[in-house]
Structure formats: C-alpha cells, structure tokens
Amino acid sequence: MPLSIRRVLYIDDDPGMGRLVQKALARRGFEVELATDADSGLDLIDQGHFHVVALDHFLPTGTGLDVLEVLRGRQGAPPVVYVTASAETTVAVQALKAGAVDYVPKTIAAEFLELLTSAIDQAIQNARLKRAKEIAEQEVREARDRAEALLAEVNHRVANSLAIVSSMVRYQLKAIEDPVCRAALAETDARILAVAGVHRRLYTSANVRSVAIDEYLQGLVSDLASSMRQAGHRSQLRVETSPGEVPTDRAVSIGVLVTELVTNAFKYAYPEGGEGDILVRLSCEGDTARITVEDEGIGWHGEGAPKGTGLGSRIVQSMARSLGGELFWLPRAKGTAVGVSFPLLRPA
C-alpha cells in the first residue's frame, strides 16, 4: 500500500452521517470505510490495515467504550479517535482512559468535520512517531544484546587464557625447590586468579556491568586457599560475606586487594612453619562496603617498614586508593586485623 494513502475506518450507527464523513475525508485525501455496528467494525479491523479508527459513542449494541475494551487487548490495534454527541465530559474522559488517543464532540456543524480531520491527522502522525520510537528502541536493545553477548565471549576467552597462565605458573612452582621462588610464584598465581575470577563471574552472569562481590570473594578465597596449600602453607582460610554489587572494574581492584592481604597473612602471620586461622570478612551497608582480613598471628599494626620486598604493601595501597578508600588497622590483643572501607560505586 502506498504510504500516501491514509486509511480510516469510521464506525457510526447513523448511515447518513457516515456517508457525510466519508465524502468530507475523501476530499482531504483519506480512504474511508464505514461500519454501522461494533461487530462489523471489528471484523473490518481484522481484515484490513487502517491507520486510524473514528468511533462513535452510541452503537446499536453497547457503546464505543466496549469496542475500545476489545481493541486494548489486541496487539498492533490502530489508534482510535472517539466521537461523542454526549454533552457529558465524563464520556470523553472514560474514552481516553479506555485507550482513545483523542475525542471530538459530534455536531451537525461544519466545525465537526474540521475537528475530526485534524484529530485523525494528529493521531496518524503520533502513531508513526510512536512506531518509529519502538523500532529505534528495539534496535538499541538488539545492539545492546549483541554487545553483551560479545563481551561475555571476550570475558570467557580472557578467563580461559588466564587459567592457562595460572596452570603454567603452578607447573613451574612444582619444579622449583627454592622457598623464596616458590613463594613468589604462589603470589603471582594468586594475583592471576584474582583477575581471572572477575572475568569468570562476568561470562557466567546475566549482568556484565556489575559483579556480586560476595559470591566473587567466596570463589576467590577458595582459589587462594588452594594456591596457598600448593605453596606449602597450612593455615585455614575462611570467608564471611554479606550481599553487594560493584561495577566490574572495581571488582578487579577488590580482588587484587584481598589477594595481597591474604597472601601477606599467610606469609607473615604465622612464621617458622606455624599455622592458624585467617578470616576474610565483607560487610555491605547502604552504598559502603568494608573488607577486613584478620588473623591471630604475631600481629602488625601498619607501623614501621613492611616485611619482605614491600611490593604487596604498595599494591594494597594502590588498590585502596583506586577504590576511593583508606586502609585501617583494628586494635587487637593478638594478631592483625587490616582492611579498607570504600564506596560500592565509583565516586563522582
């Protein structure tokens, strides 16, 4: 059908008024079909494409409100301009609430035809704009879905690649006897697992924009415990979490931060082959999260030079700053409790 043809269905129980409207609209470039009752009007709507329906209030059986009720349940039904001779404004209000896009008071004056033509024109234009908007929104949704599917595949591939790198590091770890080298490789493996865990969470989740931080930390702690056992550490690692969501880029910083704190606890809390408990605790309240790593070892309160090379401490400080938080040490009679409090979302 050519786009220039605008088809209108006029439903009115008055055949004379119907013919008058048909002729008047035809002179203005409309193609008009007539129906004198609700059933025949609905049949015509089912059979052909109409850009708009002009619907009279009083019909042989029921009212136009009944027709509106039927059309409201149909997908892709044409817009309806309601025509009423009733002097009561409540009828027009009821029609608009029932789904009509406009209404026109029905009179015998020429003004009625002008108002009807204008309302039909406006209804057609609004319907085209609405359809164009729906198409654009659908295209945006499809583009977003394709992008998210592609991103999930990228995260899958990155996680797999990091898992391969981790496996290589572990093979190398088994072949080395020097305790210093073994400890360095174990730390490297833990850092790789922290980043890989974020990508694994992303490609297995329906949401690629954020990570459930509680679930991520539970998986990370499990990986860290396995990695530390392979490096010869015997301390027990536990985790306590509360639910919370963070953007994906912040999840990486959190994972690296926790990995460094846990690794330091394994290395320095229980020296000379000792062992004990290490607890990772996450609490989320409102828009703020708080993570602590606690042990019952020899204790350190952040004063003085860090042990070892100091690389882990520098990484922890860097990750805390990237999260917009600050490190803190909690007073304890025995052991160390170190953590960071930070906003779940990136500060504006």
C-alpha positions in Angstrom: 0.0 0.0 0.0 1.4 3.4 -0.9 2.4 5.5 2.1 0.4 8.4 0.8 -2.9 6.6 1.3 -4.3 7.1 4.7 -7.0 4.6 5.5 -9.7 5.4 8.1 -12.5 3.2 9.5 -15.5 5.2 10.6 -17.9 3.3 13.0 -21.3 5.0 13.4 -24.8 3.7 13.6 -26.0 6.7 11.5 -25.5 5.8 7.8 -26.2 9.4 6.7 -23.5 10.8 9.0 -21.2 8.0 7.9 -21.5 9.0 4.2 -21.1 12.7 5.0 -17.8 11.9 6.9 -16.7 9.6 4.1 -17.1 12.3 1.4 -15.6 15.0 3.5 -12.5 12.9 4.4 -12.1 11.7 0.8 -11.8 15.3 -0.4 -8.9 15.6 2.0 -7.1 12.6 0.7 -8.3 9.9 3.0 -9.6 6.5 2.0 -12.6 5.8 4.3 -14.6 2.6 5.0 -17.8 2.6 7.0 -19.2 0.3 9.6 -22.6 0.7 11.4 -22.0 -1.5 14.4 -19.3 -2.8 16.7 -19.0 -6.4 15.3 -18.7 -5.3 11.6 -16.2 -2.7 12.6 -14.0 -5.2 14.5 -14.3 -7.6 11.5 -13.0 -4.9 9.2 -10.1 -4.1 11.6 -9.2 -7.8 11.5 -9.3 -7.9 7.7 -7.5 -4.7 6.6 -4.9 -2.2 7.7 -6.3 1.1 9.0 -4.2 4.0 10.1 -6.9 5.2 12.5 -10.4 4.4 13.6 -13.0 7.1 14.2 -15.5 5.6 16.7 -19.0 6.9 17.6 -20.1 6.5 21.2 -23.7 5.3 20.7 -23.9 2.0 18.8 -26.8 -0.5 18.1 -25.4 -2.8 20.8 -23.5 -1.2 23.6 -21.2 1.8 23.2 -17.9 2.6 21.7 -16.3 2.0 25.1 -17.0 -1.7 24.5 -15.0 -1.6 21.3 -12.2 0.2 23.0 -12.0 -2.5 25.6 -11.7 -5.2 22.8 -9.1 -3.2 20.9 -7.0 -2.6 24.1 -6.3 -6.3 24.2 -5.1 -6.5 20.6 -1.5 -6.2 19.6 -1.0 -3.5 16.9 -4.5 -2.1 17.1 -4.9 1.2 15.2 -5.3 4.4 17.3 -8.9 5.5 18.0 -10.4 9.0 17.8 -13.6 8.9 19.9 -16.7 10.7 18.6 -19.4 11.6 21.0 -22.6 13.7 20.9 -23.0 13.5 24.6 -22.7 16.8 26.4 -21.2 15.0 29.4 -17.4 15.3 29.6 -17.3 12.1 31.6 -17.9 10.1 28.4 -14.8 11.7 26.8 -12.8 11.1 29.9 -13.9 7.4 30.0 -12.9 7.0 26.4 -9.4 8.5 26.9 -8.9 6.2 29.9 -10.1 3.3 27.9 -7.4 3.9 25.2 -8.7 6.5 22.8 -6.0 8.9 21.6 -8.4 11.9 21.2 -12.0 12.8 21.1 -14.2 15.1 19.0 -17.7 16.5 20.0 -20.2 15.3 17.4 -22.4 18.1 15.9 -24.1 18.8 12.6 -21.9 21.9 12.1 -19.1 22.0 9.5 -16.8 22.6 12.5 -17.2 18.9 13.4 -15.6 17.7 10.2 -12.7 20.1 10.5 -12.1 18.9 14.1 -12.4 15.3 13.1 -10.0 15.7 10.2 -7.5 17.4 12.4 -7.8 14.8 15.2 -7.3 12.0 12.6 -4.2 13.7 11.1 -2.7 14.1 14.6 -3.5 10.5 15.5 -1.7 9.2 12.4 1.3 11.4 13.0 1.6 10.3 16.6 1.2 6.7 15.7 4.0 6.9 13.2 6.2 8.7 15.7 5.4 6.0 18.3 6.2 3.2 15.8 9.5 4.9 14.9 10.4 5.2 18.5 9.5 1.5 19.2 11.7 0.4 16.2 14.6 2.6 17.4 14.3 1.2 20.9 14.2 -2.4 19.6 17.3 -1.8 17.5 19.0 -0.4 20.6 18.0 -3.4 22.6 19.3 -5.8 19.9 22.5 -3.9 19.6 23.0 -4.0 23.4 22.2 -7.7 23.5 24.8 -8.3 20.7 27.4 -6.2 22.6 26.7 -8.1 25.8 27.0 -11.4 24.1 30.3 -10.4 22.5 31.5 -9.1 25.9 30.6 -12.3 27.6 32.6 -14.2 24.9 35.6 -11.9 25.4 35.4 -12.4 29.2 35.2 -16.2 28.6 38.3 -16.2 26.5 40.2 -13.9 28.9 39.3 -16.2 31.8 40.4 -19.3 29.9 43.7 -17.6 28.9 44.4 -16.6 32.5 43.6 -20.1 33.7 46.2 -21.4 31.2 48.7 -18.9 32.5 47.9 -19.9 36.1 48.4 -23.6 35.2 51.8 -22.8 33.8 52.8 -21.0 36.9 51.7 -23.9 39.1 53.7 -26.4 37.0 56.7 -24.2 37.4 56.1 -23.9 41.1 56.1 -27.7 41.4 59.5 -27.8 39.6 61.2 -25.3 41.9 62.6 -26.2 45.4 63.8 -22.7 46.5 61.3 -21.5 49.1 61.7 -17.8 48.0 61.0 -18.6 44.4 58.1 -20.8 45.3 56.6 -18.1 47.5 57.0 -15.5 44.6 55.3 -17.9 42.1 52.5 -18.6 44.5 51.8 -14.9 44.9 51.9 -14.4 41.2 49.4 -17.3 40.7 47.1 -15.7 43.3 47.1 -12.4 41.5 46.3 -14.1 38.2 43.4 -16.0 39.9 42.0 -12.7 41.3 41.7 -11.2 37.9 40.5 -14.4 36.2 37.8 -14.7 38.8 36.2 -11.4 37.8 36.1 -12.4 34.1 34.7 -15.9 35.1 31.9 -14.2 37.0 31.2 -11.9 34.1 30.7 -14.5 31.5 28.6 -16.8 33.7 26.3 -13.9 34.8 23.4 -12.3 33.0 24.8 -8.9 34.1 28.1 -7.9 32.6 28.1 -4.4 34.2 28.5 -5.5 37.8 29.7 -8.3 40.0 28.1 -9.9 43.1 31.0 -9.1 45.3 30.0 -11.6 48.0 29.9 -14.5 45.5 33.1 -13.3 43.9 35.0 -13.2 47.2 33.8 -16.7 48.2 35.2 -18.1 44.9 38.4 -16.1 45.2 39.0 -17.2 48.8 38.5 -20.8 47.7 41.1 -20.4 44.9 43.5 -18.6 47.2 43.3 -21.4 49.8 44.1 -24.0 47.1 47.0 -21.9 45.8 48.5 -21.4 49.2 48.2 -25.1 50.1 50.2 -25.9 46.9 52.8 -23.5 48.1 53.1 -25.4 51.4 51.1 -23.2 53.7 48.9 -24.9 56.2 46.8 -22.1 57.7 43.0 -22.3 57.3 41.3 -19.6 55.2 37.6 -18.7 55.9 35.3 -16.0 54.5 32.2 -14.3 55.8 30.2 -12.1 53.4 27.0 -10.0 53.0 25.4 -9.4 49.6 26.6 -6.4 47.5 27.1 -5.4 43.9 30.0 -3.5 42.4 30.9 -2.4 38.9 33.3 -4.8 37.1 36.3 -2.5 37.1 36.1 -2.1 40.9 35.7 -5.9 41.4 39.2 -6.3 39.9 40.7 -3.8 42.4 38.9 -5.5 45.3 40.1 -8.9 44.2 43.7 -7.8 43.9 43.5 -6.0 47.3 42.1 -9.1 49.1 44.6 -11.3 47.4 47.6 -9.2 48.6 46.2 -9.0 52.2 45.5 -12.7 52.4 48.9 -13.6 50.9 50.6 -11.3 53.4 48.7 -13.1 56.2 49.8 -16.5 55.0 53.5 -15.4 54.8 53.9 -13.3 57.9 51.2 -14.0 60.5 52.4 -17.5 61.4 56.2 -17.7 60.8 58.5 -20.7 61.1 56.0 -23.2 59.7 53.2 -22.2 62.0 49.6 -22.2 61.1 46.3 -20.7 62.2 43.0 -19.2 61.0 42.8 -16.3 58.5 39.3 -14.7 58.1 38.2 -12.5 55.2 35.1 -10.5 56.3 32.9 -8.5 53.9 30.1 -6.2 55.2 27.9 -4.0 52.9 25.7 -1.3 54.4 23.9 1.0 52.0 26.4 2.3 49.5 29.5 1.4 51.5 31.5 -1.8 51.8 34.1 -2.8 54.4 36.5 -5.6 53.9 38.9 -6.9 56.6 41.5 -9.7 56.7 42.0 -11.0 60.2 44.5 -13.4 61.8 45.7 -14.5 65.2 49.3 -14.5 64.4 52.3 -12.4 65.6 50.5 -9.1 64.8 51.3 -5.9 62.9 49.5 -2.6 63.1 50.9 -0.8 60.0 53.7 0.9 61.8 57.3 0.7 60.6 58.8 -0.9 57.5 56.8 -3.7 55.9 58.3 -7.1 55.8 59.7 -8.6 52.6 60.1 -6.5 49.4 57.2 -4.3 50.2 55.6 -4.9 46.8 52.5 -6.4 48.4 52.1 -3.3 50.6 52.5 -1.0 47.7 49.9 -2.9 45.7 47.4 -2.8 48.6 47.9 1.0 49.0 47.4 1.5 45.2 44.2 -0.7 45.1 42.7 1.1 48.2 43.3 4.5 46.5 41.7 3.3 43.3 38.6 2.3 45.3 38.4 5.7 46.9 39.0 4.1 50.3 41.7 4.1 53.0 43.4 1.3 54.8 42.8 0.9 58.6 44.1 -1.4 61.3 41.8 -2.5 64.1 43.2 -2.9 67.6 43.5 -6.5 68.7 45.1 -8.2 71.6 46.5 -10.8 69.3 47.2 -10.9 65.6 46.3 -8.4 62.9 43.0 -7.0 61.5 43.6 -4.9 58.4 41.0 -3.7 56.0 39.6 -1.0 53.8 36.2 0.8 53.7 35.1 2.1 50.3 32.0 3.2 48.3 30.5 0.4 46.3 30.1 2.7 43.3 32.8 4.8 41.9 32.8 8.3 43.5 31.5 11.0 41.1 
